[in-house]
Amino acid sequence: MRIAVVDLGTNTTRLLVADVVDGRVEEVIRRNTVTRLGEKVDSGGELIEPAMQRVFEAVAGYREAIDELQAERTVAVATSAVRDASNGDYFQDQLRERFDIEARIISGDEEARLTFAGATSERSPDGDPLLVLDIGGGSTEFVVGIPGEEPGFHVSTQAGSVRQTERHIDSDPPDPSEVEELAADVRGIIEAQAPADVRSGVRDGVAVAGTPTSLAAIDQRLDPYDSAKVHGYRLELEACEQILGMLAALPEPERRKVIGLHPDRAPTIVAGAVILVESMRAFGLDSIEVGEHDILYGMALSAAR
């Protein structure tokens, strides 16, 4: 079955069109557009008009691609920003009326479950508990489980890169005190919401979404971006700490020029890198695998079933 999946994230609007064959996701096309739908949602409580318009422009192109590729089914999910916004219903109505796309707002728990399914879809159904870390713009999901089974632990937290940037970063480049305050906030969130026994039981992890894929590209100095070299790449904690230090020392115009980093991710990548580093430290991981198979794959598998 050919499935189209649209992910209306807090920072990025994404499209996957894939053929699902015998429980495998065979990618046809994949597109990512940084739209920052969650801009000012944390402080204002609603989706602002310019942010929604950026999403509508991206989805217009996605709708054309979906029709050209003759997807048999189209599914769309909205996550943290739309969950938190008072005008999320209006945003859903506009997507339905303009593009005939029915966007479903999913809970943080369902987001975690679908992400785990996608991130572990290629793994053998056994082994030690595995952390799947999904760093989004509005939330970060921590999911622990054994591949092939329902995850034994999952939590959706407010440690998102857009949210944390708006809460803590006022200077450009960020003042070291701002970065430390951000890191302390993230540490507190993880320690409060991921119990110590869960964290200590993890032996390995997979990190998905734009922050880890960007750091993997930066670490390898990829220009242009090469998903084949990013998916499955292992990021060392020490390398992440060094990249964070480099990014935090640069003003945004200079961050936009960093090899391996998409320019549109420059405004929030420092917060994202802090979340990645603090998560690896909290779970005792010296390295983490980077994965490109995330909630898009999980949604495709679910839709095909």
MIRO-529166 format. One record per residue: z, y, x of N, C-alpha, C in turn; residue number from 0; residue in three letters. Coordinates in steps of 0.02 Angstrom, whole numbers. Atoms other than C-alpha are relative to their C-alpha. Layout:
<rs>
       nw       nv       nu      caw      cav      cau       cw       cv       cu   seq   type
        Z        Y        X        Z        Y        X        Z        Y        X   NUM    ALA
...
</rs>
This chain:
<rs>
       nw       nv       nu      caw      cav      cau       cw       cv       cu   seq   type
        0      -60       42        0        0        0        0       62       44     0    MET
        1      -64      -37      -45      173       64       48       49      -32     1    ARG
      -54      -42       24      106      286       47       -3       68       36     2    ILE
       -9      -66      -30      122      474       75       72       21      -11     3    ALA
      -70      -22        3      296      540      114        3       72       25     4    VAL
      -11      -70      -19      341      725      117       75        9        7     5    VAL
      -70      -13      -14      508      772      196       11       75        4     6    ASP
      -12      -72        4      569      945      147       67       15       33     7    LEU
      -61       -8      -37      697      971      283       22       72        7     8    GLY
      -28      -67       -9      806     1120      325      -39       40       51     9    THR
       36      -35      -53      706     1162      481      -74      -15        0    10    ASN
       68       23       -6      545     1062      466      -25      -32      -64    11    THR
       33       33       56      425     1011      329      -50      -50       31    12    THR
       38       52      -35      344      845      374      -39      -43      -49    13    ARG
       41       46       40      210      727      310      -13      -63       40    14    LEU
       23       64      -27      181      543      343      -44      -33      -52    15    LEU
       42       44       41       35      447      270       -6      -65       39    16    VAL
       -2       63      -36       50      264      313      -18      -57      -47    17    ALA
       11       63       36       -5       91      260       60      -45       14    18    ASP
      -56       46       -7      142      -24      228      -26      -70      -12    19    VAL
       29       67        2       90     -202      267       53      -51       23    20    VAL
      -49       53      -17      211     -351      263       63       30       31    21    ASP
      -62      -31      -24      360     -236      288       -8       41       63    22    GLY
       13      -41      -59      278     -142      432      -33       66      -21    23    ARG
       29      -66       14      235       43      430      -53       14       53    24    VAL
       56      -14      -46       64       76      505      -23       73      -13    25    GLU
       11      -72        8       46      263      531      -74       17       -2    26    GLU
       68      -25        4     -116      346      475       -2       72       27    27    VAL
       -8      -67      -29      -69      529      502       73       20       -7    28    ILE
      -67      -28        3       90      624      536       -6       74       19    29    ARG
        2      -72      -14      113      813      529       70       29       -5    30    ARG
      -64      -35       -1      261      925      567      -13       75        2    31    ASN
        5      -72        0      278     1110      526       70       29       -3    32    THR
      -66      -32        2      432     1212      570       -3       56      -51    33    VAL
        2      -48       56      464     1309      409       67       34      -11    34    THR
      -67      -29        6      653     1346      420       17       16      -74    35    ARG
      -16       -8       71      678     1319      233       73       20       -9    36    LEU
      -71      -14        7      866     1330      261       22       66       28    37    GLY
      -20      -66      -27      861     1506      333       46       37      -48    38    GLU
      -50      -39       37     1016     1599      271       32      -37      -59    39    LYS
      -32       37       55     1065     1461      149       75       -5       12    40    VAL
      -71        9      -14     1231     1437      238       40       62      -18    41    ASP
      -36      -62       14     1279     1620      216      -13       26      -71    42    SER
       18      -29       65     1187     1666       55        2      -48      -59    43    GLY
       -5       49       53     1192     1505      -43      -63      -14      -39    44    GLY
       63       14       36     1010     1506      -97      -59        2       49    45    GLU
       61       -1      -39      835     1478      -31      -33       68       -8    46    LEU
       31      -66        4      754     1644       14      -75       -8       -9    47    ILE
       70        4       18      578     1683      -43      -46      -11       60    48    GLU
       45       12      -56      495     1696      130        4      -72       26    49    PRO
       -7       69      -23      565     1525      178      -36      -47      -47    50    ALA
       36       43       47      500     1444       19      -76        8        7    51    MET
       72      -10       -8      329     1523       46      -26      -35       62    52    GLN
       22       36      -60      320     1449      221       -8      -74      -16    53    ARG
        5       71       20      352     1277      145      -62      -10      -44    54    VAL
       57        7       45      222     1304        9      -66        1       38    55    PHE
       61       -2      -41       91     1349      139      -11      -67       36    56    GLU
        6       65      -34      127     1189      235      -19      -55      -49    57    ALA
       12       53       49      129     1081       79      -71        4      -28    58    VAL
       69       -6       24      -40     1151       22      -47      -39       45    59    ALA
       41       40      -46     -119     1077      179       15      -74       -5    60    GLY
      -19       71        6      -22      916      158      -32      -30      -63    61    TYR
       29       25       62      -83      899      -22      -74      -19       10    62    ARG
       71       14      -14     -264      908       38       -7      -65       40    63    GLU
        4       60      -41     -232      774      170       17      -62      -41    64    ALA
      -19       57       43     -145      660       44      -58      -21      -44    65    ILE
       56       16       44     -293      672      -74      -59      -29       38    66    ASP
       56       25      -40     -422      647       63       11      -72       22    67    GLU
      -16       67      -24     -333      491      125       15      -49      -56    68    LEU
       -6       42       59     -316      424      -52       64      -42        0    69    GLN
      -64       34        3     -132      383      -46       11      -27      -71    70    ALA
      -11       30       65      -84      264     -186       65       25      -32    71    GLU
      -62      -26       27       89      337     -204       24       56       46    72    ARG
      -28      -56      -38      167      502     -150       73        9      -19    73    THR
      -71      -12       12      354      526     -131       22       58       44    74    VAL
      -25      -58      -37      449      680      -75       75        3       -6    75    ALA
      -72       -6        1      629      707      -27       20       68       27    76    VAL
      -29      -63      -23      730      866       -6       72      -16       21    77    ALA
      -65       18      -29      888      862       99       47       60        0    78    THR
      -59      -44       -2     1027      978      156      -11       69      -30    79    SER
        8      -69       23      955     1151      123       -6        4      -76    80    ALA
       11       -1       72      898     1111      -54       62      -25      -37    81    VAL
      -62       24       30     1058     1014      -90       50       57       -7    82    ARG
      -51      -52       -2     1161     1167      -45      -20       64      -37    83    ASP
       25      -63       28     1052     1301     -128        9        3      -76    84    ALA
       -9       -9       72     1090     1370     -300      -66        1      -38    85    SER
       66       -2       32      902     1389     -335      -43      -59       20    86    ASN
       38       60      -18      852     1214     -280      -44      -25      -57    87    GLY
       41       21       57      791     1175     -457      -64       39       -5    88    ASP
       60      -42        2      671     1321     -451      -51      -23       54    89    TYR
       43       23      -54      603     1260     -284      -35      -65      -19    90    PHE
       30       63       23      575     1085     -356      -53       13      -53    91    GLN
       48      -15       53      487     1159     -509      -65       28       30    92    ASP
       59      -29      -31      369     1258     -398      -43      -53       35    93    GLN
       37       54      -33      321     1105     -297      -37      -43      -51    94    LEU
       31       40       53      286     1010     -457      -60       36      -31    95    ARG
       53      -37       33      182     1148     -537      -59       16       46    96    GLU
       53      -20      -45       85     1200     -383      -38      -59       31    97    ARG
       30       53      -41       55     1035     -295        6      -70      -31    98    PHE
      -11       64       32       99      896     -419       40      -47       45    99    ASP
      -45       39      -43      234      839     -298       70        2      -30   100    ILE
      -67        6       29      397      777     -372       50      -11       56   101    GLU
      -48        5      -55      530      813     -242       68      -20      -26   102    ALA
      -66       25       21      691      717     -260       52       23       50   103    ARG
      -56      -20      -43      852      792     -191       43      -62       11   104    ILE
      -39       59      -14      942      651     -104       67       20       31   105    ILE
      -67      -12      -28     1125      641      -56        0      -12       75   106    SER
       -7       14      -71     1183      639      123        7      -75       14   107    GLY
       -8       72       -9     1231      456      100      -68      -36       -3   108    ASP
       66       33        5     1056      407       43      -44       19       59   109    GLU
       37      -22      -59      980      511      183       18      -43       60   110    GLU
      -23       41      -56     1085      414      308      -28      -71       -5   111    ALA
       23       69        9     1037      245      234      -75       -7       14   112    ARG
       73        2      -10      850      283      232      -18       12       73   113    LEU
       13      -13      -70      855      353      408       15      -62       42   114    THR
      -18       60      -36      943      197      472      -55      -53       -9   115    PHE
       53       49       13      812       87      389      -63       15       40   116    ALA
       60      -19      -37      670      184      468        9       -7       75   117    GLY
      -12        1      -72      748      198      641        7      -70       28   118    ALA
      -11       69      -24      787       12      652      -54      -48      -24   119    THR
       50       43       32      629      -53      567      -34      -47       49   120    SER
       33       42      -49      560     -125      730       49      -43       40   121    GLU
      -50       37      -39      722     -202      793       16      -68      -31   122    ARG
      -21       65       23      780     -381      782       63        7      -42   123    SER
      -58       -7       45      906     -407      641       63      -34       27   124    PRO
      -62       28      -29     1057     -441      751       26       50       51   125    ASP
      -24      -42      -55     1156     -370      896       64       37      -17   126    GLY
      -60      -40        7     1300     -250      918      -13       59      -47   127    ASP
        8      -60       41     1333     -102      804      -38       55       38   128    PRO
       45      -50      -29     1203       32      836       11       67      -36   129    LEU
       -3      -67       29     1220      220      809      -70       26      -11   130    LEU
       60      -39       12     1075      308      726       23       72      -13   131    VAL
      -21      -71        1     1095      495      753      -60       42      -23   132    LEU
       54      -40       29      989      610      645       22       73       -2   133    ASP
      -19      -70       -5     1006      793      696      -49       42      -39   134    ILE
       42      -42       42      937      900      556       17       73        8   135    GLY
      -14      -71       -2      934     1085      525       64       19      -36   136    GLY
      -59      -16       39     1070     1087      394       56      -50        8   137    GLY
      -51       53       -6     1160      923      425      -19      -47       57   138    SER
       12       54      -47     1179      786      553       32      -63      -29   139    THR
      -24       64       26     1195      605      497       18      -46       58   140    GLU
      -22       51      -47     1293      476      595        3      -66      -39   141    PHE
        5       64       35     1250      298      541       11      -55       50   142    VAL
      -15       55      -45     1322      142      621       -9      -65      -38   143    VAL
       10       64       32     1267      -33      581      -39      -47       44   144    GLY
       40       51      -34     1177     -191      634      -69        0      -31   145    ILE
       68        0       28      987     -187      616      -11      -60      -46   146    PRO
       13       52       48      928     -286      467       52       -5      -55   147    GLY
      -53        0       50     1089     -255      370       12       71      -25   148    GLU
      -22      -65       23     1159     -115      266       49       30       51   149    GLU
      -46      -29      -50     1248        8      383       72       -5      -24   150    PRO
      -70        6       16     1434      -18      391       36       66       -5   151    GLY
      -30      -66        3     1472      166      415      -54       53        0   152    PHE
       46      -57       -3     1380      326      377       35       62      -27   153    HIS
      -28      -64       23     1426      507      357      -52       55       13   154    VAL
       42      -58       -7     1327      666      330       45       60       12   155    SER
      -43      -55      -20     1404      816      417      -39       66       -1   156    THR
       32      -66       -1     1369     1003      421      -13       25       71   157    GLN
       15      -18      -70     1331     1000      607      -75        6       10   158    ALA
       72       -8       -8     1149     1054      582      -18       56       47   159    GLY
       20      -48      -51     1052     1154      710      -11       70      -28   160    SER
        9      -66       31     1002     1295      592       67       28      -22   161    VAL
      -66      -22       26     1174     1303      511       45       23       57   162    ARG
      -44      -18      -55     1266     1305      677      -25       60       39   163    GLN
       28      -61      -32     1148     1434      752       22       62      -39   164    THR
      -18      -59       40     1180     1552      607       75       14        1   165    GLU
      -72      -10        0     1367     1523      616       27       27       66   166    ARG
      -31      -13      -65     1392     1546      803      -40       43       48   167    HIS
       41      -32      -51     1244     1621      897      -23       69      -24   168    ILE
       20      -68       17     1225     1810      889      -36       34       58   169    ASP
       29      -32      -59     1168     1851     1066      -63      -37       22   170    SER
       60       31      -28     1003     1817     1154       -9       23       72   171    ASP
      -19       71        8     1022     1725     1266       72       -7      -25   172    PRO
      -67        8       27     1179     1652     1188       53       14       53   173    PRO
      -57       -9      -45     1342     1709     1267       33      -68       10   174    ASP
      -33       65      -12     1431     1561     1350       58      -13      -47   175    PRO
      -55        9       47     1579     1591     1235      -25      -23      -68   176    SER
       29       21       63     1465     1570     1084      -19      -74        2   177    GLU
       19       71       -8     1399     1405     1150       61      -44       -1   178    VAL
      -61       40       -2     1575     1342     1183       32       -2      -70   179    GLU
      -26        1       68     1632     1394     1009      -40      -47      -44   180    GLU
       43       46       37     1484     1302      936       17      -72       17   181    LEU
      -16       68      -23     1523     1147     1040       68      -22      -27   182    ALA
      -66       17       26     1706     1153      987       -3      -16      -75   183    ALA
        9       13       72     1654     1163      804      -30      -69      -11   184    ASP
       33       65        7     1538     1013      823       47      -57       18   185    VAL
      -48       53      -19     1671      912      915       50      -12      -56   186    ARG
      -49        7       53     1795      948      777      -29      -36      -61   187    GLY
       33       33       56     1670      895      643       -6      -75       12   188    ILE
       10       71      -15     1631      731      730       67      -37        0   189    ILE
      -65       34       -4     1813      687      766       32       -7      -69   190    GLU
      -29        3       67     1862      727      586      -36      -49      -46   191    ALA
       39       38       49     1722      630      502      -25      -67       26   192    GLN
       18       65      -27     1682      486      620       62      -29       34   193    ALA
      -63       27      -27     1840      382      649       -7      -27       71   194    PRO
        1       21      -71     1886      337      828      -20      -73        7   195    ALA
       17       70       -7     1871      150      796      -74      -13      -12   196    ASP
       73        6       10     1693      172      731      -36       22       63   197    VAL
       33      -26      -59     1645      276      882        7      -47       60   198    ARG
      -11       44      -57     1722      157     1007      -36      -67       -6   199    SER
       34       64        9     1632        7      931      -75        3       13   200    GLY
       72       -8      -11     1458       77      966      -18      -13       73   201    VAL
       21       15      -68     1366       10     1118      -66       35       19   202    ARG
       64      -33      -14     1198       98     1101      -18       43      -60   203    ASP
       19      -44       54     1110      227      996      -73       18        1   204    GLY
       68      -27        7      945      295      932        7       69      -31   205    VAL
       -2      -69       25      924      482      908      -69       18      -27   206    ALA
       63      -18       31      790      543      788        0       74      -19   207    VAL
       12      -69       22      718      710      730      -17       45       59   208    ALA
       32      -46      -47      659      865      820       38       15       64   209    GLY
      -38      -16      -61      802      896      942       -9      -53       53   210    THR
        9       50      -53      799      729     1035      -71       -9       23   211    PRO
       70        7      -22      609      717     1033      -20       59       44   212    THR
       15      -58      -42      600      893     1104       31       -8       70   213    SER
      -31        8      -65      725      854     1242      -35      -55       41   214    LEU
       38       52      -35      629      695     1284      -64       27       28   215    ALA
       61      -31      -25      470      797     1300       14       48       57   216    ALA
      -18      -46      -53      557      929     1405       18      -39       63   217    ILE
      -21       41      -57      633      795     1517      -60      -28       38   218    ASP
       60       29      -31      460      723     1549      -54       53       14   219    GLN
       48      -55      -10      373      894     1555      -68      -17      -32   220    ARG
       60       21       36      247      837     1424      -37       61      -27   221    LEU
       43      -52       26      105      958     1391      -72      -26        0   222    ASP
      -29       -7       67       35      919     1267       51      -55      -15   223    PRO
      -48       49       24      166      822     1170      -36      -68       -8   224    TYR
       29       67        4      135      634     1177       52      -46      -33   225    ASP
      -49       41       36      225      531     1044        9      -68       31   226    SER
       -5       65      -31      187      370     1137       50        1       59   227    ALA
      -47       -6      -55      291      434     1284       69       22      -22   228    LYS
      -65      -22       26      430      503     1175       35      -57      -36   229    VAL
      -30       54       39      459      356     1057       23      -56       48   230    HIS
      -28       51      -44      574      234     1147       25       26       67   231    GLY
      -24      -29      -63      614      354     1290       76        3        0   232    TYR
      -73       -4       -6      793      348     1353       20       66       32   233    ARG
      -27      -63      -25      880      515     1374       68      -13       30   234    LEU
      -65        5      -32     1023      516     1498       43       60      -20   235    GLU
      -45      -54       19     1176      618     1451       -3       56       52   236    LEU
        2      -50      -53     1170      707     1619      -62       44       -7   237    GLU
       61      -39        9      989      759     1587        6       47      -60   238    ALA
       -9      -42       60     1035      823     1413       44       60       16   239    CYS
      -45      -55      -19     1177      927     1487      -38       52       42   240    GLU
       38      -46      -42     1058     1002     1617      -50       40      -41   241    GLN
       49      -34       42      925     1042     1487       35       51      -45   242    ILE
      -39      -47       41     1056     1121     1374       17       63       41   243    LEU
      -17      -57      -43     1115     1232     1518      -59       44       13   244    GLY
       61      -38      -13      937     1284     1556      -21       39      -62   245    MET
       21      -33       62      894     1323     1374       47       57      -19   246    LEU
      -49      -50       20     1055     1418     1343       -1       62       44   247    ALA
        3      -57      -46     1023     1531     1492      -62       44      -11   248    ALA
       63      -36       10      852     1588     1428        1       38      -65   249    LEU
       10      -34       64      815     1721     1298      -55      -36      -39   250    PRO
       47       38       42      711     1658     1152      -73        5       23   251    GLU
       70       -2      -23      543     1725     1217      -14      -47       59   252    PRO
        9       45      -57      569     1625     1377        7      -73      -21   253    GLU
       -7       69       25      628     1470     1283      -66      -24      -31   254    ARG
       63       18       32      464     1473     1188      -53      -24       51   255    ARG
       48       19      -52      374     1446     1354       19      -64       36   256    LYS
      -23       61      -34      474     1292     1408      -48      -57      -14   257    VAL
       47       56        8      357     1146     1439       34      -57      -38   258    ILE
      -27       55       40      385     1010     1310       32       23      -65   259    GLY
      -34      -26       59      466     1124     1180      -51       36      -44   260    LEU
       42      -37       46      369     1177     1026       30       70       -9   261    HIS
      -28      -69        3      386     1368     1021       41       14      -62   262    PRO
      -36      -14       62      444     1367      840       70      -31       -2   263    ASP
      -67       29       -4      596     1263      888       47       40       45   264    ARG
      -40      -39      -47      656     1392     1014       61       33      -31   265    ALA
      -59      -35       27      772     1486      893       61      -45       -9   266    PRO
      -56       43       18      880     1333      854       12      -57       49   267    THR
       -4       59      -44      857     1213     1000       66       -1       39   268    ILE
      -63        1      -37     1016     1269     1091       54      -35      -41   269    VAL
      -49       33       43     1124     1220      943      -15      -74       -8   270    ALA
       19       71        5     1026     1058      924       21      -39       62   271    GLY
      -18       33      -62     1054     1015     1107       76       -8        6   272    ALA
      -73        6        0     1240     1051     1090       22      -59      -44   273    VAL
      -18       55       46     1250      932      941      -16      -67       32   274    ILE
       18       63      -34     1159      796     1040       50      -17       54   275    LEU
      -46       12      -56     1270      815     1193       69      -19      -26   276    VAL
      -67       15       26     1432      819     1093        2      -67      -36   277    GLU
        3       65       34     1378      669      990        1      -57       51   278    SER
        1       52      -51     1339      565     1145       69       -7       32   279    MET
      -67        2      -30     1506      612     1221       50      -33      -48   280    ARG
      -49       26       48     1602      572     1061       -7      -76       -9   281    ALA
       11       71        9     1523      399     1048       -2      -38       66   282    PHE
       -5       33      -65     1541      362     1234      -66      -26       26   283    GLY
       66       23      -21     1354      348     1267      -24       40       60   284    LEU
       27      -32      -59     1287      385     1441      -75       13       -8   285    ASP
       71      -11       15     1109      374     1372      -12      -19      -72   286    SER
       17       15       69     1023      362     1205      -76       -6       -5   287    ILE
       72        9       11      853      300     1147      -25       53      -49   288    GLU
       31      -48       45      738      426     1064      -49      -37      -45   289    VAL
       44       33       47      648      369      907      -38       49      -43   290    GLY
       40      -40       47      508      442      802       -2      -30      -70   291    GLU
       -1       33       65      537      320      660       66       16      -34   292    HIS
      -61      -26       31      661      403      544       -4       -7      -75   293    ASP
       -1        4       73      681      443      360      -71       -6      -30   294    ILE
       68        8       24      491      455      341      -18      -74       -6   295    LEU
       14       72        1      477      271      385       43      -35      -52   296    TYR
      -44       30       49      628      227      280      -24       12      -71   297    GLY
       26      -16       66      553      315      129      -64      -39      -15   298    MET
       62       38       10      384      230      154       16      -72      -17   299    ALA
      -20       69       14      466       59      158       30       -6      -70   300    LEU
      -31        1       66      570       99        5      -50        9      -55   301    SER
       51      -12       51      421      166      -92      -45      -61       -9   302    ALA
       44       58        5      316       13      -52       35      -57      -36   303    ALA
      -37       52       35      454     -102     -114        3       14      -75   304    ARG
</rs>
